[in-house]
Amino acid sequence: MSRPLPPPSAIAYHARMTAPSAATYPGGLSELDFVEAYARSALKKPEAAADAALARLVFAEAGDRAILAGLIAQELAEACRRLVAVYRALADRTHPVARRLLEPLPGVLEWKQFVQDVAVLSPEQVVRHLYLGDDALEWARLLRSQPDLADLTGLVAAAEEGNPMLLIPDLARRKVAETIWLAGVSASGEPVASSFGADEASATTLADLTADIAGIARGFLLSYVNARRTAGRPPS
């Protein structure tokens, strides 16, 4: 005996949750509204979370400071991956930008390729590569001014499979933590770990990097949004 079908409203809701139509995106947003919301919230989240952890770290007990510094490192890893997601979505327009942003976040191989690309392209070439206007040039210059991005590869690798873990060996020995490890498993199944300092100065550096990288991604994507919004309008 076959089961009765659920009511039509339930079927429609399930369809929206699992396979949104080409005209809608999460929350029923239109394509461009989704891209702008992504820029203003998904790309802002790592920066805001890192800043909040840093503010808490200043007044935290010694044992908690290392954990809060590790949380900032996790946000930095996400910011790196989202920057690459924006970069690939803008550089390859064979699919809608919004659809590319819905794909899983890039991993360490795409991060390495991104680092190689931006190392040899001038800011002006980056803007052209992403099909953006001159308003994106300041963000391309900020990208070029970043310290060695390759140093962040370990963080990206540790977060690649979505289950990074903080390891602070000094806590077990009841010592003030000096080094933190963000560890995980790579896409190939190999254990990976990236170490960084647990002191306030190191945490501040990580938070500043997170803000820069998140800001660059946001600046690029909002440049695209603004160009789409103003297309066909006479100059003011």
Secondary structure as UniProt FT lines:
FT   HELIX           8..18
FT   TURN            22..23
FT   HELIX           26..28
FT   HELIX           31..37
FT   HELIX           38..42
FT   TURN            43..44
FT   HELIX           45..58
FT   HELIX           62..91
FT   TURN            93..94
FT   HELIX           97..101
FT   HELIX           108..120
FT   HELIX           123..129
FT   TURN            130..131
FT   HELIX           134..136
FT   HELIX           137..144
FT   HELIX           149..152
FT   HELIX           153..159
FT   TURN            160..161
FT   STRAND          165..167
FT   HELIX           169..172
FT   TURN            173..174
FT   STRAND          179..185
FT   TURN            187..188
FT   STRAND          191..197
FT   HELIX           200..230
FT   TURN            231..232
//
